[in-house]
């Protein structure tokens, strides 16, 4: 049977217990060890949910993450945070990264996460996420040239990946929502391609470019074919007909599409028929052999935990049925 991925796109929301533990830790009521025990217990629980749902890879729940950039900001020299800004078209916010100079590693992020996850799921495929270098650079404030900063961020990622290689990261997801932003231009896609080539040079697992929160515009559409990855993740939840029209009119090369079919921003639980309808339409446009799997439309940390768990379970159930039906 052909490879068909079924996994969650990103982070899970924090439970009330984790939120309390974070507050207590920040106030000095919990030691670092006590906090890590609470955190790891919750991480293990969510890994168990994913494994029990039949997902093909375990997504790091990222429960300690304030926003997509913060773990790296707090682990690198020459970068700090400023005020809050809205993270694209949703009600989540991020602290603006401020680079005073080229970033330099102080502590490893991916190694720490991968080591922790491997203690919980030593025999299962794991997926890690990095904020795309273009998104990271263009959502930051700095006097450094943004292209140069993106390459510096990529350089650090390559060091991280080489350092974490013994923990076997099976899937590396590079999140580049900026490429679908209204301000994105063809040169941003060219920059993303350069950075992705650098990552592919050191990473031997599956490299996935995740695009969400929008659509490619104008001349950017033609650049989809140039992105040097085997897998592109995009959502058919928000703009299904417009995405299908783009894919129908555009050659994206021999890439496989991992398609978001379970809404990560809505608590309503989708029916199997709704999900199958989206996948069937995509099959008509690109062919079933080009569908690399199914996922959520975005991270799950935008909805309450109980709904995020329900979404995980139905994603597993629906994904396994779709895999069987597509590859009979």
Helices and strands as residue ranges (DSSP letters): E 5-6, H 16-26, H 32-52, E 58-59, H 70-73, E 76-86, E 93-105, H 110-120, E 126-131, H 133-138, E 141-142, H 146-163, G 165-167, E 171-175, G 177-180, H 186-202, E 206-210, G 218-226, E 231-235, H 240-249, E 256-262, H 272-286, G 288-290, E 291-296, H 305-326
